[in-house]
Amino acid sequence: MKLVRYGQSGQEKPGLIDAQGQLRDLSAHVADIDGAALSPASLHKLAAIDVASLPAVSGPVRHGSPVARVGKIICVGLNYADHAAETGAPIPAEPILFLKPSSSIIGPDDTVVIPRGSVKTDWEVELGVVIGKKASYVTEAEALDHVAGYTIVNDVSEREYQLERGGQWDKGKGCDTFSPIGPWMVTKDEVADPQNLGLWLDVNGKRFQDGSTRTMIFPVAKLVSYISEFMSLLPGDIISTGTPPGVGLGQKPPLYLKAGDAMRLGIQGLGEQRQTTRAWSRELA
């Protein structure tokens, strides 16, 4: 299934995308696509619905984050060897973890706001892993049993805040609008191998990132198991698994986003996102 949330911000309804690409309303069957709806039992019930019986939604609609009330976004830094190399960082011996707040979440095609005074806002296409069942001290062999599905995350980053302002990376990762998620969550039964997905990102029509999850240092099962040693992963949590090379920081010279730039990014089988950027202003905050 491709599960979505659609409608105006704060008023999203649950839906799914059928085999013909038609958006259909799920409101009669589930209140929202949240942690409770992502449990194995709930997903089994949704999968049994006669899709043709669901109301079709016509006309253009806004997609929100496909997961409501995300508890936490756990991100993995430098998880692609070639990305670590382009930034001049050593290959990590263990996954590097940081958190993004839920206040950074926007829909996949919403506007990304460049923070006040920022000159180093950057892009990162990433595979998002959506948790469907609580995971605490799980083994790698058990890990994927706790995954509900997969989505796209643009881990927008402010590199000055991240690297030059002291302390943890979180400062440069958690700004408002820095986590576009979606357009949908694809349930894990439709993703044969999460370690064999192409992912890419364009800025203003130019391809900057063009990689594959094959080159992850720590694969999805390892990440779920590893993170569950340090914190419980709860239904609706999202793991953002790192980015391939081609970020602005890695360009020579570095290249960063400015107001009016357009990003387009996607992952094989998981859809596409499109965002434009605007400068922060008090009137629009």
C-alpha positions in Angstrom: 0.0 0.0 0.0 0.9 3.6 -0.5 -0.5 5.5 2.5 -0.9 9.2 2.3 -2.3 12.2 4.3 -3.8 14.9 2.2 -5.4 18.3 2.7 -4.6 21.6 4.2 -1.9 21.7 6.9 -3.4 20.6 10.2 -6.5 19.3 8.5 -5.1 16.3 6.6 -7.2 13.2 5.9 -5.9 9.6 5.6 -5.8 8.1 2.1 -4.1 5.7 -0.2 -2.8 5.6 -3.7 -4.3 2.8 -5.8 -2.6 0.7 -8.5 -3.7 3.3 -11.1 -2.3 6.2 -9.2 -5.7 7.4 -8.0 -5.9 9.0 -4.5 -8.7 7.4 -2.5 -10.1 8.4 0.9 -9.5 6.2 3.9 -11.4 8.3 6.5 -14.2 5.7 6.9 -11.6 3.1 8.0 -9.0 4.9 10.0 -8.9 8.2 11.8 -5.4 9.1 10.7 -2.1 7.5 9.6 -0.4 7.6 12.9 1.4 5.2 15.2 -1.7 3.2 16.0 -2.6 2.8 12.3 0.9 1.5 11.5 0.7 -1.5 13.7 1.0 -4.9 11.9 -2.7 -5.7 12.8 -3.9 -2.3 11.6 -2.0 -2.5 8.3 -3.3 -6.0 7.8 -6.9 -4.7 8.1 -6.2 -1.8 5.7 -4.7 -4.2 3.2 -7.9 -6.3 3.2 -10.1 -3.3 2.1 -11.6 -3.4 -1.4 -9.7 -0.4 -2.8 -12.3 0.1 -5.5 -14.9 0.7 -2.8 -13.0 3.7 -1.4 -14.1 7.2 -2.5 -11.9 8.7 -5.2 -10.4 12.1 -4.5 -10.4 14.4 -7.6 -8.6 17.5 -8.3 -5.2 18.8 -7.1 -4.6 18.2 -3.4 -1.8 19.0 -1.0 0.1 16.1 0.5 1.1 16.3 4.1 3.6 14.2 5.9 2.3 10.6 5.4 2.8 10.0 9.1 0.9 12.0 11.7 2.2 12.9 15.2 5.7 11.6 14.6 7.3 11.2 18.0 10.9 11.6 16.9 13.0 11.6 13.8 16.3 9.8 14.4 18.9 10.7 11.8 22.1 8.9 10.8 25.1 11.0 9.8 27.8 10.0 7.3 26.1 6.7 6.5 27.4 6.6 2.9 31.2 6.1 2.5 31.3 8.3 -0.6 29.4 11.1 1.2 31.8 10.9 4.2 34.7 11.2 1.7 33.3 14.3 0.0 32.9 16.1 3.4 36.4 15.1 4.5 35.1 13.0 7.4 36.4 9.6 8.4 34.2 6.5 7.9 32.4 6.1 11.2 33.0 2.9 13.2 29.5 3.1 14.6 26.4 5.0 13.4 26.4 8.7 14.2 23.0 9.7 15.5 21.2 13.0 16.0 17.5 14.0 16.3 15.3 16.3 14.4 12.3 17.8 16.2 8.7 17.2 15.0 8.4 21.0 14.5 10.7 20.6 11.5 8.2 18.4 9.6 6.4 19.7 6.5 4.7 18.1 3.5 6.7 16.8 0.6 5.9 19.8 -1.7 5.7 22.5 1.0 8.0 25.6 1.0 11.4 25.3 2.7 12.3 28.4 4.7 15.9 29.5 4.7 16.5 30.6 8.3 17.2 34.2 9.2 20.7 35.1 8.3 21.5 31.7 6.9 24.1 31.4 4.1 24.8 27.7 4.2 21.4 25.9 3.9 21.9 22.5 2.2 20.0 19.5 0.8 20.1 15.8 1.6 17.8 13.1 0.0 17.4 10.2 2.4 15.5 7.0 2.8 13.1 7.2 5.7 12.2 4.1 7.7 8.8 4.2 9.5 8.5 2.2 12.7 5.3 0.2 13.1 6.0 -1.9 16.2 7.9 -0.9 19.4 11.6 -1.9 19.1 13.8 -2.2 22.2 17.1 -4.2 22.1 16.0 -6.0 19.0 18.5 -8.1 17.0 19.3 -7.4 13.3 17.4 -10.6 12.4 14.3 -9.2 14.1 14.7 -5.6 13.1 12.6 -5.4 9.9 9.7 -7.0 11.7 9.4 -3.6 13.5 9.3 -1.6 10.3 5.9 -0.5 8.8 7.3 1.0 5.6 9.5 3.5 3.8 9.3 7.1 2.7 11.4 10.0 1.5 13.0 12.5 3.8 14.8 15.7 2.7 17.2 16.2 5.6 17.6 20.0 5.0 20.6 21.2 6.9 22.2 24.5 7.8 26.0 23.8 7.7 27.2 26.9 9.7 24.8 26.1 12.5 25.7 22.4 12.3 29.5 22.7 12.2 30.5 26.1 13.3 28.2 27.1 16.1 29.5 24.6 18.8 27.9 21.5 20.3 25.7 18.9 18.6 24.6 18.8 15.0 21.0 19.4 16.0 21.3 23.1 15.7 21.7 22.9 12.0 19.2 20.1 11.5 16.1 21.1 13.4 15.0 24.4 11.9 11.4 24.9 10.9 10.6 23.2 7.5 13.8 21.2 7.5 12.1 17.8 7.3 9.9 17.5 4.2 8.5 13.9 4.4 6.5 12.0 1.8 4.7 12.0 -0.6 3.5 8.7 0.8 4.6 5.8 3.0 5.1 2.5 1.0 4.4 -0.5 3.2 7.4 -2.8 3.5 5.8 -5.7 1.6 6.1 -3.5 -1.6 9.9 -2.9 -1.0 11.7 -6.1 -1.9 15.1 -4.8 -0.7 15.6 -1.5 1.0 19.3 -1.8 0.3 18.8 -1.7 -3.5 17.0 1.6 -4.1 18.2 4.5 -6.3 17.9 8.0 -4.8 18.5 11.3 -6.4 18.1 15.1 -6.0 18.1 18.0 -8.4 18.5 21.7 -7.6 17.2 24.1 -10.3 17.1 21.3 -12.8 20.7 20.1 -12.2 21.3 16.7 -10.8 23.6 16.8 -7.7 22.8 13.6 -5.9 22.5 10.3 -7.7 23.2 7.3 -5.5 21.9 4.0 -4.2 21.1 2.6 -0.8 23.5 -0.2 -1.7 26.4 2.0 -0.6 25.1 2.6 3.0 27.7 1.8 5.6 25.1 0.6 8.0 22.0 -1.0 6.4 18.4 -0.5 7.6 18.3 -3.7 9.8 21.6 -2.7 11.5 20.3 0.8 12.2 17.0 -0.3 13.7 18.8 -2.8 15.9 21.6 -0.3 16.9 19.3 2.6 17.7 17.0 0.3 19.8 20.0 -0.2 22.2 19.9 3.5 23.1 16.2 4.4 22.9 12.9 2.6 22.3 11.7 3.1 18.8 7.9 3.6 18.9 5.2 3.3 16.2 5.3 6.4 14.0 8.9 7.2 14.7 11.0 7.7 11.6 14.7 6.9 11.0 16.4 9.1 8.3 19.2 6.8 7.1 21.8 9.2 5.6 22.5 10.7 2.3 24.6 9.8 -0.8 27.3 12.2 -2.1 26.4 15.4 -4.0 25.3 17.7 -1.2 26.1 21.4 -1.4 28.8 21.2 1.3 30.7 18.7 -0.9 30.8 20.9 -4.1 34.0 22.7 -5.0 33.5 25.4 -4.1 30.5 24.7 -1.7 27.1 25.7 -3.1 24.1 26.4 -0.9 20.5 27.2 -1.3 19.2 30.7 -1.8 15.6 32.1 -1.9 13.7 31.0 -5.0 15.7 27.8 -5.6 13.8 24.6 -6.5 14.6 21.1 -5.3 13.2 17.9 -6.8 14.1 14.6 -5.3 13.0 11.0 -5.3 13.7 7.4 -4.4 12.9 4.4 -6.6 9.4 3.2 -5.9 8.7 5.8 -3.2 7.7 8.8 -5.3 9.1 12.3 -5.6 9.2 15.6 -3.6 9.4 19.1 -5.0 10.1 22.2 -2.8 10.9 25.8 -3.5 12.8 27.9 -0.9 12.0 31.3 0.5 13.8 33.6 2.9 12.6 33.8 6.5 10.6 36.9 7.3 8.7 37.8 10.5 5.6 38.5 8.5 5.5 34.9 7.1 6.9 33.1 10.2 
